């Protein structure tokens, strides 16, 4: 299934996530270039958790909405709740 609009959502989310390491940003963008939207979103969520990045509620909501539209497992973003500022 194709999710071109979700690709744009993920790019916006990455750019709005303060403290995201450049290597992870580059990797996520590379995944999007190869139409690996689900893997990109999973990596985004994993990076936020591993780096303990504080996110804004609207960033969390955007991640959740994007994941839901892509019919992904909510476990991907449910662990981010405690990182919302």
N, C-alpha and C positions, 0 to 999 in steps of 0.2 A: 504494500500500500504506500502511496506517496503522501508526503506531508510538507510540501514546499512552504506553506505559511508558517508551519511550526519551526522550520529552519530559521526564519526571520525572528520568531519569538525567542528562540534559544540564543541567537546572536545578541538580541537586546538584553536578555537576562544576564548573559556573561558580562556584557559591558556595564551593567548596573550592579554587578556583584563586586563590592569593594574588597580588595586584597587578593583577588584571584591571581595565582601565579601565572606568569607569562607562558611558561611551558604548557600548562594545562589549557590556557586560552587557545594557544596555537593548536594543540591536539584536538580540542573540541571543534575549532574551525576546520581543521583538516577532515575530521569525521563528517562534518556537514557537507564539505566539498565532495565527499564520496557517498552522499545520500544516506549516511548512517545516523539518522536523526535519533533513534532510540538509544543507541550506544552513546551518542553525544550527550543526551539528557542524563543518562545514567552516570556518565563520567562527571558531568557538572555537579550532580547531587553528591557523588562520592567525594569530589574535591572539596566541596563546602563542608562536608562532615569531617574529612581528614584534616583539613586546615583550620577547622573550627572558626569558619568565617561567620561573622554576624551579618544577617540579611534583613532587609526591610520586609514588612508584611506583604507589600505589593509584589515584591520579587518572589516570595514564597507562593503567593496566589497565582502568579504567572507560571511558575514551575508546575504547580498542581494542575492548572487548567490545561497547559500544554500536554502534560502526561496523560490526563484524562482523555483529551481529544485523540491522543495516539493509542488509547486503550492499553496503557502500561500498568504494571503492578504498582499500587499506591505505596508499597514498601519503599520504592525509590525515593519518595519525597517525604514520607511520614516522619522520618528521623530528623528532618530539618526543623520541625516545629520548635524545638528547644533552642534554636539558633536565631529565632526572630527577635529583633530589637523592638 
